[in-house]
């Protein structure tokens, strides 16, 4: 397929995809289409599947290309390995797997109403109202809650089981705002450019900064807890 035909295939599921984005992913080594004698890109169905994997990981999990590249390598390695017998897992009477948590990725562009958000995350209505008052979570100008709101609500609901209340989480919002202000200074110059490739690089930089920030935060918390517990 030509790059235009690939774009038509992908835009059904990823409407924001552009030719510049496909060229950017090629330049980053995520896909390597063949070239015709005249130099035109020729994509296979395997290339399209690979691009679909990359775009879904960016959209649904907001993963940076560094992480996606590692996942692709693992996927390629698994595909080349000989098949193994499936492991048997004990299942409860309701079909649940003991010890397995709900880690299904949530698309960032998902749209949920208030009642659906509460039903899906298990958060209390009063807790949601307090989170919105404190600015920890919100529906935005559209009135809909997105995938990040689902992640926040699930985390808050989990912390609530340990006795943490919304008022205890105000510091998380303040810390996040400080990081946003710092990272925006790095991303804004690229985002302001009219070149679509620059916009793609800005999106990738934002994902990479968010990923590194999460790693740093988790490590600092682990170090602090070990120190507090005398480890």
C-alpha positions as CSV (number, residue, x, y, z in Angstrom):
1,X,0.0,0.0,0.0
2,X,1.0,3.6,-0.6
3,X,1.2,6.0,2.4
4,X,-2.1,7.5,1.3
5,X,-3.8,4.1,1.3
6,X,-2.4,3.4,4.8
7,X,-3.6,6.8,6.0
8,X,-7.1,5.9,4.7
9,X,-7.0,2.6,6.6
10,X,-5.8,4.2,9.9
11,X,-8.1,7.2,9.9
12,X,-11.1,5.0,10.4
13,X,-9.9,4.3,13.9
14,X,-7.5,7.2,14.4
15,X,-9.1,10.2,12.6
16,X,-6.3,12.6,13.7
17,X,-3.6,10.7,11.9
18,X,-1.7,12.6,9.2
19,X,0.9,11.8,6.6
20,X,3.3,13.9,8.6
21,X,2.6,11.7,11.6
22,X,3.3,8.5,9.6
23,X,6.6,10.0,8.4
24,X,7.5,11.0,11.9
25,X,6.9,7.4,13.2
26,X,9.1,6.1,10.4
27,X,11.8,8.6,11.2
28,X,11.7,7.4,14.8
29,X,12.2,3.8,13.7
30,X,8.7,2.5,14.7
31,X,7.9,1.2,11.2
32,X,10.2,0.6,8.2
33,X,8.2,0.4,5.0
34,X,9.9,-0.9,1.9
35,X,10.8,1.4,-1.0
36,X,9.9,1.0,-4.6
37,X,12.7,1.5,-7.2
38,X,11.4,5.0,-7.7
39,X,11.7,5.7,-3.9
40,X,8.0,5.5,-3.0
41,X,7.0,4.0,0.4
42,X,5.3,0.6,0.1
43,X,3.5,-0.6,3.3
44,X,2.5,-4.2,4.1
45,X,-0.4,-5.3,6.3
46,X,2.2,-6.0,9.0
47,X,3.3,-2.4,8.8
48,X,-0.3,-1.2,9.2
49,X,-0.8,-3.5,12.2
50,X,2.4,-2.1,13.7
51,X,1.2,1.5,13.2
52,X,-2.2,0.6,14.7
53,X,-0.4,-0.7,17.8
54,X,1.7,2.4,18.1
55,X,-1.2,4.8,17.6
56,X,-3.4,2.9,20.1
57,X,-0.7,2.9,22.7
58,X,-0.3,6.7,22.3
59,X,-4.0,7.4,22.4
60,X,-5.2,4.9,25.0
61,X,-2.2,4.8,27.4
62,X,-0.4,8.0,26.5
63,X,2.9,6.1,26.3
64,X,6.0,7.7,24.9
65,X,7.7,6.2,21.9
66,X,10.6,5.0,24.0
67,X,8.2,2.7,25.9
68,X,6.2,1.7,22.8
69,X,9.5,0.8,21.1
70,X,10.3,-1.6,24.0
71,X,6.8,-3.1,23.8
72,X,7.2,-3.7,20.0
73,X,10.6,-5.4,20.6
74,X,8.9,-7.7,23.2
75,X,6.1,-8.4,20.7
76,X,8.5,-9.2,17.9
77,X,10.5,-11.5,20.2
78,X,7.3,-13.3,21.4
79,X,6.2,-13.7,17.8
80,X,9.5,-15.3,16.8
81,X,9.5,-17.7,19.8
82,X,8.1,-21.2,19.6
83,X,4.6,-21.6,20.9
84,X,4.2,-22.7,24.5
85,X,1.4,-24.5,26.3
86,X,-1.0,-22.1,28.0
87,X,-0.8,-21.8,31.8
88,X,-3.9,-22.9,33.7
89,X,-5.3,-20.3,36.1
90,X,-7.8,-20.9,38.9
91,X,-11.0,-18.9,38.4
92,X,-13.6,-18.1,41.0
93,X,-17.3,-19.0,40.8
94,X,-18.1,-15.6,39.3
95,X,-15.4,-15.9,36.6
96,X,-13.0,-13.6,38.4
97,X,-9.3,-14.4,38.5
98,X,-8.1,-14.1,42.1
99,X,-5.4,-11.5,42.7
100,X,-5.9,-9.9,39.3
101,X,-6.7,-6.2,39.2
102,X,-8.4,-4.3,36.5
103,X,-5.6,-2.9,34.4
104,X,-7.5,-2.4,31.2
105,X,-6.2,0.8,29.5
106,X,-8.6,3.6,29.4
107,X,-8.7,5.7,26.1
108,X,-7.9,9.4,27.0
109,X,-10.5,10.6,24.5
110,X,-13.3,8.6,26.1
111,X,-16.5,10.5,27.0
112,X,-18.5,9.5,30.1
113,X,-21.4,11.2,31.9
114,X,-21.4,11.7,35.6
115,X,-23.5,8.6,36.5
116,X,-21.4,6.4,34.2
117,X,-18.2,7.6,35.8
118,X,-19.5,6.8,39.3
119,X,-20.7,3.4,38.2
120,X,-17.5,2.5,36.4
121,X,-15.0,3.6,39.1
122,X,-16.9,2.9,42.3
123,X,-16.3,6.4,43.6
124,X,-18.9,8.0,45.9
125,X,-21.0,10.9,44.6
126,X,-20.0,13.0,47.6
127,X,-16.4,12.2,47.0
128,X,-16.6,13.2,43.3
129,X,-18.3,16.5,44.2
130,X,-15.5,17.2,46.7
131,X,-12.8,16.4,44.2
132,X,-14.3,18.8,41.7
133,X,-14.5,21.5,44.4
134,X,-10.8,21.0,45.1
135,X,-9.9,21.0,41.4
136,X,-8.5,17.4,41.6
137,X,-10.9,16.1,39.0
138,X,-13.3,17.8,36.6
139,X,-15.4,17.2,33.5
140,X,-14.0,20.2,31.6
141,X,-15.9,22.7,29.4
142,X,-17.6,19.9,27.4
143,X,-19.4,18.5,30.5
144,X,-18.0,15.0,29.8
145,X,-15.4,13.0,31.8
146,X,-12.4,11.6,29.8
147,X,-10.1,8.6,30.3
148,X,-7.9,10.5,32.7
149,X,-10.9,11.3,34.9
150,X,-11.5,7.6,35.1
151,X,-8.0,6.9,36.2
152,X,-8.1,9.6,38.8
153,X,-11.4,8.5,40.2
154,X,-10.2,4.8,40.4
155,X,-7.1,5.9,42.2
156,X,-9.0,8.1,44.6
157,X,-11.5,5.3,45.3
158,X,-8.6,3.0,46.0
159,X,-7.0,5.4,48.4
160,X,-10.3,6.0,50.1
161,X,-10.3,2.3,51.3
162,X,-7.2,3.2,53.3
163,X,-8.9,6.2,54.9
164,X,-7.6,9.0,52.7
165,X,-10.1,11.7,51.9
166,X,-10.2,14.2,49.0
167,X,-8.8,17.0,51.2
168,X,-5.6,14.9,51.7
169,X,-5.1,14.9,47.9
170,X,-5.0,18.7,47.3
171,X,-1.2,18.5,47.4
172,X,-1.2,16.1,44.4
173,X,-3.1,18.7,42.4
174,X,-0.7,21.5,43.4
175,X,2.4,19.4,42.6
176,X,0.9,18.4,39.2
177,X,0.3,22.1,38.4
178,X,3.9,23.0,39.1
179,X,5.1,20.2,36.8
180,X,2.7,21.3,34.1
181,X,4.1,24.9,34.3
182,X,7.6,23.6,34.1
183,X,7.0,21.1,31.2
184,X,4.9,23.6,29.3
185,X,8.0,25.8,28.9
186,X,9.7,22.9,27.1
187,X,6.8,21.8,24.9
188,X,5.2,25.1,24.0
189,X,7.9,26.2,21.5
190,X,7.3,23.1,19.4
191,X,3.5,23.2,19.8
192,X,3.3,26.7,18.5
193,X,4.9,25.8,15.2
194,X,2.6,25.3,12.2
195,X,4.6,22.3,10.9
196,X,2.6,19.1,11.6
197,X,5.9,17.2,12.2
198,X,6.7,19.7,15.0
199,X,3.3,19.2,16.5
200,X,3.9,15.4,16.5
201,X,7.3,16.0,18.2
202,X,5.5,18.2,20.8
203,X,3.0,15.4,21.5
204,X,5.8,12.9,21.9
205,X,7.8,15.2,24.2
206,X,4.7,15.7,26.4
207,X,4.3,11.9,26.7
208,X,7.9,11.4,27.5
209,X,8.0,14.1,30.1
210,X,4.8,12.6,31.7
211,X,6.3,9.1,31.8
212,X,9.6,10.3,33.3
213,X,7.7,12.3,35.9
214,X,5.7,9.3,36.9
215,X,8.8,7.2,37.3
216,X,10.5,9.9,39.4
217,X,7.4,10.4,41.6
218,X,7.0,6.6,42.2
219,X,10.7,6.2,43.1
220,X,10.7,9.2,45.5
221,X,7.7,7.8,47.3
222,X,9.3,4.4,47.6
223,X,12.5,5.9,48.9
224,X,10.6,8.0,51.4
225,X,8.5,5.1,52.6
226,X,11.6,2.9,53.1
227,X,13.1,5.7,55.1
228,X,10.0,6.2,57.2
229,X,9.8,2.5,57.9
230,X,13.5,2.3,58.8
231,X,14.4,0.3,55.7
